[in-house]
Amino acid sequence: GSNRIKRWIIDSDVPDPSVTQDLDQDNKCNYHARLNTENTRDLPSAGTWQVWCGVDWVDTVLYLDTKGDWANMDGQYESNVLELEGHFAQHNCSQQEALNHLQFELQGNTKGGFPWYK
């Protein structure tokens, strides 16, 4: 329904763009990090994400840096490649340090019209 929490997530599972909920079809909330937001159309360039650190969610500032541009159908420039930067060790979350400097490439849109990256 419309009461669902809107969020960006970082997950190792590929989403199924043909569904509108539980996009990775694992029937559970199992992912690396989340950012709850009402704005799911624009990429969050920086924000305090909740990162799973083995036993609990820890607030961690993550940055998504754009690495490439393309023009969408409206003539607006949007990034098609993102690089993640976070300071996981500073937040006692060194097991997620492997996420640092990962690059994500735009793959398309979900059924709900939201972009997804891999």
C-alpha positions as CSV (number, residue, x, y, z in Angstrom):
1,G,0.0,0.0,0.0
2,S,1.0,3.7,0.1
3,N,2.0,3.4,3.8
4,R,5.2,1.5,2.8
5,I,8.4,3.1,3.9
6,K,10.3,4.6,1.0
7,R,14.0,4.0,1.0
8,W,17.2,3.6,-0.9
9,I,19.0,0.3,-0.1
10,I,22.4,-1.2,-0.7
11,D,22.1,-4.9,-1.3
12,S,24.1,-7.6,-2.9
13,D,21.0,-9.2,-4.4
14,V,19.8,-8.0,-7.9
15,P,16.3,-6.6,-7.8
16,D,13.5,-7.9,-10.0
17,P,12.3,-4.7,-11.8
18,S,8.9,-6.3,-12.6
19,V,7.7,-6.2,-9.0
20,T,6.8,-3.3,-6.7
21,Q,7.8,-4.7,-3.3
22,D,10.5,-7.0,-1.9
23,L,12.4,-6.3,-5.1
24,D,15.1,-9.0,-4.4
25,Q,12.4,-11.5,-3.7
26,D,14.1,-12.9,-0.6
27,N,10.9,-12.5,1.6
28,K,13.0,-10.7,4.3
29,C,14.7,-7.4,4.9
30,N,18.3,-8.5,4.4
31,Y,20.6,-5.8,3.0
32,H,23.7,-3.9,3.8
33,A,22.3,-0.3,4.3
34,R,19.2,1.8,4.0
35,L,18.2,5.4,3.8
36,N,14.6,6.2,4.5
37,T,13.4,9.1,2.4
38,E,10.3,10.6,0.8
39,N,12.4,11.5,-2.2
40,T,13.1,8.2,-4.0
41,R,13.5,9.8,-7.4
42,D,16.7,11.8,-6.8
43,L,19.9,10.1,-5.8
44,P,21.0,11.0,-2.3
45,S,24.5,12.4,-2.8
46,A,25.1,12.3,1.0
47,G,23.1,11.2,3.9
48,T,23.0,9.4,7.2
49,W,22.3,5.8,6.3
50,Q,21.6,2.9,8.7
51,V,24.2,0.3,8.0
52,W,23.9,-3.3,9.3
53,C,27.0,-3.9,11.4
54,G,26.5,-7.6,12.4
55,V,24.3,-7.1,15.5
56,D,22.6,-3.8,15.0
57,W,21.9,-0.9,12.6
58,V,24.5,1.9,12.9
59,D,24.0,5.5,11.6
60,T,26.8,6.1,9.1
61,V,27.3,9.0,6.7
62,L,27.6,7.7,3.2
63,Y,28.4,9.6,0.0
64,L,27.4,8.7,-3.5
65,D,29.7,10.4,-6.0
66,T,28.7,10.6,-9.6
67,K,31.2,9.2,-12.1
68,G,29.5,9.6,-15.5
69,D,26.7,11.5,-17.1
70,W,24.0,10.8,-19.6
71,A,21.0,12.8,-20.8
72,N,17.6,11.4,-20.0
73,M,14.5,11.9,-22.3
74,D,13.8,15.3,-20.6
75,G,17.3,16.6,-21.5
76,Q,18.3,16.5,-17.8
77,Y,21.7,15.1,-17.0
78,E,21.7,12.2,-14.6
79,S,24.6,10.0,-13.4
80,N,24.8,6.5,-14.7
81,V,27.8,5.5,-12.5
82,L,28.0,6.1,-8.8
83,E,30.9,5.4,-6.4
84,L,30.1,4.8,-2.7
85,E,32.3,6.3,0.0
86,G,31.7,5.8,3.7
87,H,33.7,5.9,6.9
88,F,32.6,2.5,8.3
89,A,35.5,2.0,10.7
90,Q,34.8,5.3,12.5
91,H,31.4,3.9,13.3
92,N,32.6,0.5,14.6
93,C,31.4,-1.1,11.4
94,S,34.6,-2.3,9.8
95,Q,32.9,-5.4,8.4
96,Q,31.2,-3.2,5.8
97,E,34.5,-1.5,4.8
98,A,34.4,-3.6,1.7
99,L,31.6,-1.4,0.4
100,N,33.9,1.6,0.3
101,H,34.7,2.7,-3.3
102,L,32.3,0.2,-4.9
103,Q,30.9,1.5,-8.2
104,F,27.3,1.1,-9.2
105,E,26.1,1.4,-12.8
106,L,22.5,2.3,-13.7
107,Q,20.6,-0.7,-14.9
108,G,17.2,0.7,-15.5
109,N,14.0,1.4,-13.6
110,T,11.8,-0.7,-11.4
111,K,8.1,-1.3,-12.1
112,G,7.5,1.7,-9.7
113,G,9.6,3.9,-12.0
114,F,12.6,4.1,-9.6
115,P,16.2,3.7,-10.8
116,W,18.3,0.7,-9.8
117,Y,22.0,0.3,-9.9
118,K,24.3,-2.7,-9.9
